[in-house]
Amino acid sequence: MTIILIKKFLQGRYIIAWIFRGDFMSFIDDFLEINYEVIKKTMFALKNNLSIILLGIPYIAGVMALFSIAGSMGFFAGIVLFVGLSAIASNYLYIIENILTYGKFSREDFQNGFQVYLRKIYILLLIYWFFQFTVNMFLGDIFMFVPFLAFVFMILKFALAVALSALPEVVYQKYFGDFENVTYAFDFFKENWKEWGIPNAILLMVGYFVYYVVGKFMLLFSGLNPTVFAFISFLIFSIAIQAILAFGMIYRGYLFKILSVSSKRKREYMKNMFRH
């Protein structure tokens, strides 16, 4: 039923096409065509892998335990955090990869995924840490006396994060070296900033809205015993966050797969060729 409604809505592009002309309409038509296919594949993949929403429980529990352990490691805390977070991210990306490639994931995928992309992700975290450390070392004192520059730097970091937002997909869908992952992600965003940026912005807004609604819903249990309330909150937030994250990551995976192997001109050519 959901797919039928989405299809009917997206077919409205032909009505929009009658109103608009030129490059704008060409973009809208291409955008809706792509996202119709991506949403359809995403819904089908989630339907066949509903158990993925339960993975939020071990992942969040693992992150909480990791920070707790790192807190007592002193000098080695950073290394423990980097390795642990890299392993968890590797596991999750490996599961998403198997869903996109084979249509499902297994218990073995979960057991084996912690080391598949561990090195790649660890190197990327080190690059980020070195960048942050270098900036703080040379500009930290200046930021204290000139708050405006600290604000500008914060905006630049946000812009950089947006420009490199496809890095997770590059890690598990492409086979590049460490720095090539970064350059490819930047080039990909530069070429597809509208087709990639708009859906991701929508996903972020929807995710925030769901998080807000779940937070309000949890107030209904605020009168319970604190321990019981903490346990229920953990379960509900873990499942809710993972449900949104799973949809978003599968959606992004399919979208990246399409955009990374085709250009707008190529997609238009292929569409017109099959019409005739």
PAZAPA-4460 file (N, C-alpha, C; in steps of 0.05 Angstrom, whole numbers, plus 32768, in hexadecimal, padded with zeros to 4 digits):
% residues 276
    n_x    n_y    n_z   ca_x   ca_y   ca_z    c_x    c_y    c_z   seq   type   mol
   8011   7FE8   8000   8000   8000   8000   8011   8019   8000     1      M     A
   8026   8018   8011   8039   8030   8012   8046   8035   7FF7     2      T     A
   804E   8020   7FEA   805C   8023   7FD0   8049   802E   7FBB     3      I     A
   802F   8026   7FBC   801B   8030   7FA9   8017   804D   7FAD     4      I     A
   8015   8056   7FC6   8011   8073   7FCC   8029   8083   7FC3     5      L     A
   8041   8078   7FC8   805A   8086   7FC0   805A   8089   7FA2     6      I     A
   8053   8073   7F94   8053   8073   7F76   8040   8088   7F6B     7      K     A
   8028   8089   7F77   8014   809C   7F6D   801D   80B8   7F72     8      K     A
   802A   80BD   7F89   8034   80D8   7F8F   804A   80E0   7F7C     9      F     A
   805D   80CE   7F77   8073   80D4   7F66   806B   80D7   7F49    10      L     A
   8056   80C9   7F41   804C   80CC   7F26   8041   80E8   7F20    11      Q     A
   803D   80F7   7F36   8034   8113   7F33   8048   8124   7F25    12      G     A
   8061   811A   7F21   8075   812A   7F13   806C   8132   7EF7    13      R     A
   805A   8122   7EEB   8051   8129   7ED0   803F   8141   7ED0    14      Y     A
   8031   8144   7EE7   8021   815D   7EEA   8033   8175   7EEE    15      I     A
   8048   8170   7EFF   805C   8186   7F04   806A   818D   7EEA    16      I     A
   8070   8179   7ED9   807E   817D   7EC0   806E   8190   7EAE    17      A     A
   8054   818E   7EB0   8043   819F   7E9F   8045   81BC   7EA7    18      W     A
   804C   81C1   7EC1   804D   81DC   7ECC   8069   81E8   7EC7    19      I     A
   807E   81D8   7ECD   8099   81E2   7ECB   80A7   81D8   7EB2    20      F     A
   80BC   81E6   7EAA   80CB   81DF   7E93   80E9   81E1   7E99    21      R     A
   80FA   81D6   7E87   8117   81DB   7E89   8125   81CA   7E9C    22      G     A
   813D   81D3   7EA5   814F   81C4   7EB6   8142   81BD   7ED1    23      D     A
   8132   81CF   7EDC   8126   81CA   7EF6   8114   81B2   7EF4    24      F     A
   8103   81B1   7EE0   80F1   819A   7EDD   8100   8181   7ED7    25      M     A
   8116   8183   7EC8   8126   816C   7EC2   8132   8160   7EDC    26      S     A
   813A   8172   7EEE   8145   8169   7F07   812F   815C   7F18    27      F     A
   8117   8168   7F19   8101   815D   7F29   80FA   8142   7F1F    28      I     A
   80F8   813F   7F05   80F0   8125   7EF9   8105   8110   7F00    29      D     A
   811E   8116   7EFD   8134   8103   7F03   8134   80FD   7F20    30      D     A
   8130   8111   7F31   8130   810D   7F4E   811A   80FA   7F57    31      F     A
   8102   80FE   7F4C   80EB   80EE   7F54   80EE   80D1   7F49    32      L     A
   80F9   80CF   7F31   80FD   80B4   7F25   8110   80A4   7F37    33      E     A
   8126   80B1   7F3F   813A   80A3   7F4F   812E   809B   7F6A    34      I     A
   8121   80AE   7F77   8118   80A9   7F92   8100   8096   7F93    35      N     A
   80F1   8094   7F7E   80DC   8080   7F7D   80E8   8064   7F7E    36      Y     A
   80FD   8060   7F6E   810B   8046   7F6E   8118   8040   7F88    37      E     A
   8126   8055   7F93   8134   8051   7FAC   8121   804B   7FC4    38      V     A
   810B   805A   7FC6   80F8   8055   7FDB   80EC   803A   7FD9    39      I     A
   80E5   8032   7FC0   80D9   8017   7FBC   80EC   8001   7FC5    40      K     A
   8106   8004   7FBD   811A   7FF0   7FC5   811E   7FF0   7FE4    41      K     A
   811E   8008   7FEF   8123   800B   800C   810C   7FFE   801C    42      T     A
   80F3   8003   8014   80DD   7FF7   8022   80DD   7FD9   8020    43      M     A
   80E4   7FCE   8009   80E5   7FB1   8005   80FB   7FA5   8016    44      F     A
   8113   7FB3   8017   8129   7FA9   8026   8123   7FA9   8044    45      A     A
   8116   7FBE   804E   810F   7FBF   806A   80FA   7FA9   8071    46      L     A
   80E7   7FA5   805F   80D3   7F91   8064   80E0   7F75   8068    47      K     A
   80F5   7F6F   8059   8102   7F55   805A   8118   7F54   8070    48      N     A
   811D   7F6B   807D   8132   7F6B   8092   8128   7F7B   80AB    49      N     A
   8110   7F76   80B3   8105   7F84   80CA   8115   7F81   80E4    50      L     A
   8124   7F6B   80E6   8134   7F66   80FE   814A   7F7A   8101    51      S     A
   8150   7F8A   80EC   8166   7F9E   80EE   815F   7FB3   8103    52      I     A
   8145   7FB8   8107   813E   7FCE   811A   8145   7FC6   8137    53      I     A
   8149   7FAC   813C   8151   7FA3   8157   816F   7FA7   815C    54      L     A
   817E   7FAB   8147   819B   7FAE   814A   81A2   7FC8   8159    55      L     A
   818F   7FDB   815A   8195   7FF3   8169   819B   7FED   8186    56      G     A
   8190   7FD7   8191   8194   7FD0   81AD   81B1   7FC9   81B3    57      I     A
   81BC   7FB5   81A5   81D8   7FAE   81AA   81EC   7FC5   81A2    58      P     A
   81E5   7FD4   818C   81F7   7FE9   8184   81F9   7FFF   8199    59      Y     A
   81E2   8009   81A2   81E3   801E   81B6   81EE   8015   81D0    60      I     A
   81E7   7FFC   81D8   81F3   7FF1   81F0   8211   7FEF   81ED    61      A     A
   821A   7FE7   81D6   8237   7FE4   81D1   8245   7FFF   81D2    62      G     A
   8239   8014   81C7   8245   802F   81C8   8246   8039   81E5    63      V     A
   8231   8034   81F4   8230   803D   8210   8246   802E   8220    64      M     A
   8249   8014   821B   825D   8005   8229   8279   800E   8221    65      A     A
   827C   8015   8207   8296   801E   81FD   829F   8038   820A    66      L     A
   828D   804B   820D   8294   8064   821A   829A   8060   8238    67      F     A
   828B   804D   8244   8290   8047   8260   82AC   803B   8264    68      S     A
   82B4   8029   8252   82CE   801C   8254   82E4   8030   824E    69      I     A
   82E0   8040   8239   82F4   8054   8231   82F9   8068   8247    70      A     A
   82E4   806E   8257   82E7   8082   826D   82FC   807A   8282    71      G     A
   8301   8060   8283   8315   8057   8297   8330   804F   828B    72      S     A
   8333   8055   8271   834B   804D   8263   8361   8062   8262    73      M     A
   835A   807A   826B   836E   8090   826C   8379   8097   8251    74      G     A
   8393   8095   824E   83A1   809C   8235   8397   808D   821D    75      F     A
   838E   8074   8221   8386   8063   820C   8368   8065   8205    76      F     A
   835A   8077   8212   833D   807A   820E   8337   8080   81F1    77      A     A
   8346   8092   81E5   8341   8099   81C9   8344   8082   81B6    78      G     A
   8358   8072   81BA   835D   805B   81A9   8346   8046   81AC    79      I     A
   833E   8041   81C5   8328   802F   81CA   830E   8038   81BD    80      V     A
   8309   8052   81BF   82F0   805D   81B3   82F1   805B   8195    81      L     A
   8308   8062   8189   830A   8062   816C   8307   8045   8161    82      F     A
   8314   8032   816E   8313   8016   8165   82F7   800B   8169    83      V     A
   82EB   8010   8180   82D0   8006   8186   82BB   8012   8174    84      G     A
   82BB   802C   8170   82A7   8039   815F   82AB   8031   8142    85      L     A
   82C4   802D   813A   82CA   8024   811E   82BF   8008   811A    86      S     A
   82C1   7FF7   812E   82B7   7FDB   812C   8299   7FDB   812A    87      A     A
   828C   7FEB   813A   826E   7FEC   8139   8265   7FF7   811F    88      I     A
   8271   800D   8115   826A   8018   80FB   826F   8004   80E5    89      A     A
   8285   7FF6   80E6   828C   7FE2   80D2   8276   7FCC   80D1    90      S     A
   826E   7FC3   80E8   8259   7FAF   80EA   823F   7FB8   80DD    91      N     A
   8237   7FD1   80E3   821E   7FDB   80D8   8220   7FDF   80BA    92      Y     A
   8235   7FEA   80B0   8238   7FEE   8093   8239   7FD3   8084    93      L     A
   8245   7FBF   8091   8246   7FA4   8084   822A   7F98   8082    94      Y     A
   8219   7F9D   8097   81FE   7F93   8096   81EE   7FA2   8080    95      I     A
   81F1   7FBC   807E   81E3   7FCB   8069   81ED   7FC2   804E    96      I     A
   8207   7FBD   804B   8211   7FB3   8031   8204   7F99   8029    97      E     A
   8201   7F86   803C   81F5   7F6C   8036   81D7   7F6F   802F    98      N     A
   81C9   7F82   803C   81AD   7F86   8035   81AB   7F91   8018    99      I     A
   81BC   7FA4   8011   81BC   7FAF   7FF6   81C4   7F9B   7FE1   100      L     A
   81D8   7F8A   7FE8   81E3   7F77   7FD4   81D3   7F5E   7FD2   101      T     A
   81CB   7F52   7FE9   81BE   7F38   7FE8   81A1   7F39   7FF1   102      Y     A
   8198   7F50   7FFA   817C   7F52   8002   8177   7F4B   801F   103      G     A
   818B   7F42   802D   8187   7F3B   8049   81A2   7F39   8057   104      K     A
   81A1   7F38   8072   81B9   7F34   8082   81B5   7F1D   8095   105      F     A
   81CA   7F11   809D   81C8   7EF9   80AE   81D6   7EFE   80C9   106      S     A
   81D4   7EEA   80DB   81E2   7EEC   80F4   8200   7EEB   80F0   107      R     A
   8209   7EDC   80DC   8225   7EDB   80D6   8230   7EF6   80CD   108      E     A
   821F   7F05   80BE   8228   7F1F   80B5   822C   7F31   80CD   109      D     A
   821A   7F2F   80E1   821D   7F3F   80F9   8236   7F37   8109   110      F     A
   823C   7F1E   810A   8253   7F14   8119   826D   7F1B   810B   111      Q     A
   826D   7F1C   80F0   8286   7F20   80E2   828B   7F3D   80DA   112      N     A
   8277   7F4E   80DD   8278   7F69   80D2   828A   7F7C   80E1   113      G     A
   8291   7F76   80F9   82A0   7F89   810A   82BC   7F90   80FF   114      F     A
   82C7   7F7E   80EF   82E2   7F83   80E5   82E4   7F89   80C8   115      Q     A
   82CE   7F86   80B9   82CF   7F89   809C   82D9   7FA5   8093   116      V     A
   82CE   7FBA   809F   82D6   7FD5   8097   82E3   7FE4   80AE   117      Y     A
   82EC   7FD4   80C2   82F8   7FE0   80DA   830F   7FF3   80D3   118      L     A
   8322   7FEA   80C2   8339   7FFA   80BC   8332   8013   80AD   119      R     A
   8320   8011   8099   8318   8028   8089   830C   803E   809B   120      K     A
   82F9   8036   80AD   82EC   8049   80BE   82FF   8054   80D2   121      I     A
   8311   8044   80DD   8324   804D   80F1   8336   8062   80E5   122      Y     A
   833F   805E   80CD   8350   8072   80BF   8341   808C   80BB   123      I     A
   8328   808A   80B3   8318   80A3   80AF   8315   80B2   80C9   124      L     A
   8310   80A4   80DF   830E   80B1   80F9   8329   80BE   8101   125      L     A
   833F   80B1   80FA   8359   80BC   8100   835E   80D6   80F0   126      L     A
   8355   80D5   80D7   8358   80ED   80C6   8348   8104   80D2   127      I     A
   832F   80FF   80DB   831F   8113   80E8   832C   811D   8101   128      Y     A
   8336   810A   8112   8342   8113   812B   835B   8124   8126   129      W     A
   836B   811D   8112   8383   812C   810C   837C   8148   8102   130      F     A
   8367   814A   80F2   835D   8164   80E9   8354   8175   8100   131      F     A
   8344   8169   8112   833A   8178   8129   8351   8180   813C   132      Q     A
   8363   816E   8140   837A   8174   8152   838B   818A   8147   133      F     A
   8390   818A   812D   83A1   819E   8120   8394   81B9   8122   134      T     A
   837B   81BB   811D   836C   81D4   811E   836D   81DF   813B   135      V     A
   8367   81CE   814E   8367   81D7   816A   8382   81E0   8173   136      N     A
   8397   81D3   816A   83B2   81D9   8173   83BB   81F5   8168   137      M     A
   83B4   81FB   814F   83BD   8214   8143   83A9   822B   8146   138      F     A
   8390   8224   8149   837B   8239   8149   836B   823A   8163   139      L     A
   8370   8227   8175   8360   8226   818E   8361   8240   819E   140      G     A
   8378   824B   81A1   837A   8264   81B1   836D   827B   81A2   141      D     A
   836F   827C   8188   8362   8291   8179   8343   828F   817C   142      I     A
   8339   8277   817B   831C   8273   817E   8312   827E   8199   143      F     A
   8323   827C   81AE   831B   8285   81C8   8317   82A3   81C9   144      M     A
   8328   82B1   81BA   8327   82CF   81BA   8315   82DA   81A4   145      F     A
   8311   82CA   818F   8300   82D3   8179   82EA   82BE   8175   146      V     A
   82D4   82C0   8184   82BF   82AC   8183   82B3   82A9   8167   147      P     A
   82B3   82BF   8158   82A7   82BE   813D   82B6   82AA   812B   148      F     A
   82D0   82A9   812E   82E0   8296   811E   82D9   8279   8126   149      L     A
   82D4   8275   8140   82CC   825A   8149   82B1   8252   813C   150      A     A
   829F   8266   813A   8285   8261   812E   8288   825B   8110   151      F     A
   8299   826A   8102   829F   8265   80E6   82AA   8249   80E2   152      V     A
   82BD   8241   80F3   82C9   8227   80F1   82B4   8211   80F5   153      F     A
   82A1   8216   8108   828C   8202   810D   827A   81FF   80F4   154      M     A
   8275   8215   80E6   8265   8215   80CD   8275   8206   80B8   155      I     A
   828F   820A   80B6   829F   81FC   80A2   82A0   81DE   80A8   156      L     A
   82A1   81D7   80C1   82A1   81BA   80C8   8287   81AD   80C0   157      K     A
   8271   81BC   80C4   8257   81B2   80BC   8256   81AE   809E   158      F     A
   8260   81C3   808F   8260   81C1   8072   8271   81AA   8068   159      A     A
   8287   81A5   8076   8299   818F   806E   828B   8174   8073   160      L     A
   827C   8173   808A   826E   815A   8090   8258   8154   807B   161      A     A
   824B   8169   8072   8237   8166   805C   8244   815D   8042   162      V     A
   825B   816A   803C   8268   8163   8022   8273   8147   8022   163      A     A
   8279   813C   803A   8283   8121   803C   826E   810D   8047   164      L     A
   8255   8115   8045   8240   8104   8050   823D   80E9   8044   165      S     A
   8248   80E5   802C   8246   80CB   801F   825D   80B8   8027   166      A     A
   826D   80BF   8039   8284   80AF   8041   827C   8092   804A   167      L     A
   8267   808F   805A   825F   8073   8061   825A   8062   8049   168      P     A
   824C   806D   8035   8246   805D   801D   825F   8058   800D   169      E     A
   8271   806B   800C   828A   8067   7FFE   829A   8050   800A   170      V     A
   829A   804F   8025   82A9   803A   8033   82A1   801E   802B   171      V     A
   8287   8019   8029   827F   7FFD   8024   8276   7FF8   8007   172      Y     A
   8275   800C   7FF6   826E   8007   7FDA   8284   800C   7FC7   173      Q     A
   8299   8019   7FCF   82B0   801F   7FBE   82C9   8013   7FCA   174      K     A
   82DD   8010   7FB9   82F6   8003   7FC2   830E   8017   7FBD   175      Y     A
   830F   802B   7FCE   8324   803F   7FCB   8337   803E   7FE3   176      F     A
   834D   804D   7FE0   835F   8050   7FF6   8353   8063   800B   177      G     A
   8362   8067   8021   8357   8077   8037   8350   8094   802F   178      D     A
   8363   80A2   8023   835E   80BE   801C   834C   80BF   8003   179      F     A
   834D   80AB   7FF2   833C   80AB   7FDA   831E   80A9   7FE2   180      E     A
   8318   809C   7FF9   82FD   809B   8003   82F2   80B7   8007   181      N     A
   8303   80C8   8013   82FB   80E3   801A   82F7   80F4   8000   182      V     A
   830A   80F2   7FEE   8309   8102   7FD5   82F1   80F9   7FC4   183      T     A
   82EC   80DE   7FC3   82D6   80D4   7FB3   82BB   80DE   7FBF   184      Y     A
   82B9   80DD   7FDA   82A0   80E6   7FE7   829B   8104   7FE1   185      A     A
   82B1   8114   7FE1   82AE   8130   7FDB   82A6   8134   7FBE   186      F     A
   82B3   8126   7FAB   82AC   8129   7F8F   828F   811F   7F89   187      D     A
   8287   810A   7F97   826C   8100   7F94   8258   8115   7F9C   188      F     A
   825C   8121   7FB3   8249   8136   7FBC   8249   814E   7FAA   189      F     A
   8260   8155   7F9F   8262   816C   7F8D   8252   8167   7F74   190      K     A
   8252   814E   7F6A   8243   8148   7F52   8226   8143   7F57   191      E     A
   821F   813B   7F6F   8203   8133   7F75   81F7   8141   7F8D   192      N     A
   81FF   815A   7F92   81F7   8167   7FAB   81D9   816A   7FAD   193      W     A
   81CB   816E   7F98   81AE   8171   7F9A   81A1   8155   7F9D   194      K     A
   81A8   8143   7F8C   819C   8128   7F8D   81A2   8119   7FA7   195      E     A
   81B9   811F   7FB3   81C1   8112   7FCC   81BA   8123   7FE4   196      W     A
   81BD   813D   7FE2   81B9   814E   7FF9   819C   8151   8001   197      G     A
   818A   8154   7FEE   816E   8159   7FF5   8162   8141   8004   198      I     A
   8165   8128   7FFA   815A   8111   8009   8166   810E   8025   199      P     A
   8180   8113   8027   818D   8110   8041   8183   8126   8055   200      N     A
   817E   813E   804B   8173   8152   805C   8157   814A   8066   201      A     A
   8147   813F   8054   812C   8135   805C   812E   811F   8070   202      I     A
   8141   810C   806C   8145   80F7   807F   814C   8101   809B   203      L     A
   815D   8116   809C   8165   8122   80B5   814D   812E   80C3   204      L     A
   813D   813D   80B5   8125   814A   80C0   8111   8135   80CB   205      M     A
   810D   8120   80BB   80FA   810B   80C3   8105   80FD   80DC   206      V     A
   811F   80F7   80DC   812C   80EA   80F3   8129   80FB   810C   207      G     A
   812E   8115   810A   812B   8126   8121   810E   8127   812B   208      Y     A
   80FB   8127   8118   80DF   8128   8120   80D7   810E   812F   209      F     A
   80E0   80F7   8125   80DA   80DE   8132   80E7   80DD   814E   210      V     A
   8100   80E6   8150   810E   80E7   816A   80FE   80F9   817D   211      Y     A
   80F4   8110   8174   80E5   8122   8185   80CA   8115   818E   212      Y     A
   80BD   8108   817B   80A3   80FB   8182   80A8   80E4   8196   213      V     A
   80BD   80D4   8192   80C3   80BF   81A5   80C9   80CA   81C1   214      V     A
   80D8   80E0   81C1   80DE   80ED   81DB   80C5   80F6   81E9   215      G     A
   80B2   8101   81DB   8099   8109   81E7   8089   80F1   81F0   216      K     A
   808A   80DB   81E0   807B   80C3   81E7   8086   80B7   8201   217      F     A
   80A1   80B9   8205   80AD   80AE   821D   80A4   80BC   8236   218      M     A
   809A   80D4   8234   8090   80E2   824C   8079   80D3   8259   219      L     A
   806B   80C2   8249   8055   80B3   8254   805E   809F   8269   220      L     A
   8078   8098   8269   8082   8084   827B   8093   8091   8291   221      F     A
   8093   80AB   8293   80A4   80B9   82A6   809D   80B3   82C3   222      S     A
   8085   80A9   82C8   807D   80A4   82E3   8086   8088   82ED   223      G     A
   8093   8079   82DC   809C   805E   82E4   80B5   8060   82F6   224      L     A
   80BC   8049   8301   80D4   8047   8310   80EC   8050   82FE   225      N     A
   80FF   8060   8309   8115   806A   82F8   8124   8055   82E8   226      P     A
   8128   803E   82F5   8137   8028   82E7   8126   801D   82D0   227      T     A
   810C   8018   82D6   80FB   800E   82C1   80F8   8022   82AA   228      V     A
   80F6   803C   82B2   80F3   8051   829E   810C   8053   828C   229      F     A
   8123   8050   8299   813D   8051   8289   813E   8039   8276   230      A     A
   8136   8022   827F   8136   800A   826E   8123   800C   8257   231      F     A
   810B   8015   825C   80F7   8019   8247   8100   802E   8233   232      I     A
   810B   8044   823D   8115   8059   822C   812B   804F   821A   233      S     A
   813D   803F   8225   8153   8034   8215   8148   8023   81FE   234      F     A
   8135   8011   8204   812A   7FFF   81F0   811C   800F   81DA   235      L     A
   810B   8022   81E2   80FB   8030   81CE   810C   8042   81BD   236      I     A
   811F   8051   81C9   8130   8062   81BA   8143   8052   81A8   237      F     A
   814C   803C   81B1   815E   802B   81A1   8150   8021   8188   238      S     A
   8137   8018   818B   8128   800D   8175   8120   8024   8162   239      I     A
   8117   803A   816D   810D   8050   815D   8124   805C   814D   240      A     A
   813B   8061   815A   8152   806D   814C   815C   805A   8136   241      I     A
   815D   8040   813D   8167   802D   8129   8154   802A   8111   242      Q     A
   813A   802C   8116   8126   802A   8100   812B   8041   80EC   243      A     A
   812E   8059   80F7   8133   8070   80E5   814F   806D   80D8   244      I     A
   8163   8065   80E7   817E   8063   80DC   817F   804D   80C7   245      L     A
   8171   8036   80CC   8172   8021   80B8   8165   8029   809E   246      A     A
   814E   8036   80A0   8141   8040   8087   8153   8054   8079   247      F     A
   815F   8066   8088   8170   807A   807C   8189   806F   806F   248      G     A
   8196   805C   807C   81AE   8050   8071   81A9   803F   8059   249      M     A
   8193   802F   805A   818C   801F   8042   8185   8031   802B   250      I     A
   8175   8046   8031   816D   8059   801C   8186   8067   8010   251      Y     A
   8198   8070   8021   81B1   807D   8018   81C1   806A   8007   252      R     A
   81C2   8051   8010   81D2   803D   8001   81C8   8039   7FE5   253      G     A
   81AE   8036   7FE1   81A2   8033   7FC7   81A6   804D   7FB6   254      Y     A
   81A2   8064   7FC3   81A5   807D   7FB5   81C1   8081   7FAC   255      L     A
   81D5   807C   7FBD   81F1   807E   7FB6   81F8   806C   7F9F   256      F     A
   81ED   8054   7FA0   81F3   8040   7F8B   81EB   804A   7F70   257      K     A
   81D4   8057   7F6F   81CA   8062   7F55   81DA   807A   7F4D   258      I     A
   81DE   808D   7F5F   81EB   80A6   7F58   8209   80A3   7F51   259      L     A
   8216   808F   7F5E   8232   808C   7F5B   823A   807E   7F40   260      S     A
   8227   8072   7F33   822D   8064   7F1A   821F   8071   7F02   261      V     A
   8212   8087   7F06   8204   8094   7EF0   8204   80B2   7EF4   262      S     A
   8201   80C0   7EDE   81FE   80DD   7EDE   81E1   80E4   7ED6   263      S     A
   81D9   80FC   7EDA   81BE   8104   7ED3   81BA   8100   7EB5   264      K     A
   81CE   8108   7EA5   81CC   8105   7E88   81C9   80E7   7E80   265      R     A
   81D8   80D6   7E8D   81D7   80B9   7E87   81BC   80AE   7E8E   266      K     A
   81B1   80B6   7EA5   8196   80AC   7EAD   8181   80B5   7E9A   267      R     A
   8183   80CE   7E90   816F   80D8   7E7D   8171   80C9   7E63   268      E     A
   818A   80C3   7E5B   818E   80B4   7E42   8182   8098   7E43   269      Y     A
   8188   808A   7E5A   817E   806F   7E5D   815F   806F   7E5F   270      M     A
   8154   8083   7E6C   8137   8084   7E6E   812A   8088   7E53   271      K     A
   8135   809A   7E43   812A   80A0   7E28   812E   8089   7E15   272      N     A
   8145   807B   7E19   814B   8064   7E07   8136   804E   7E0A   273      M     A
   812E   8049   7E23   811B   8033   7E28   80FF   803B   7E22   274      F     A
   80FA   8055   7E1E   80DF   805D   7E17   80D9   8058   7DF9   275      R     A
   80EF   8058   7DE9   80EB   8056   7DCC   80EF   8039   7DC2   276      H     A
***
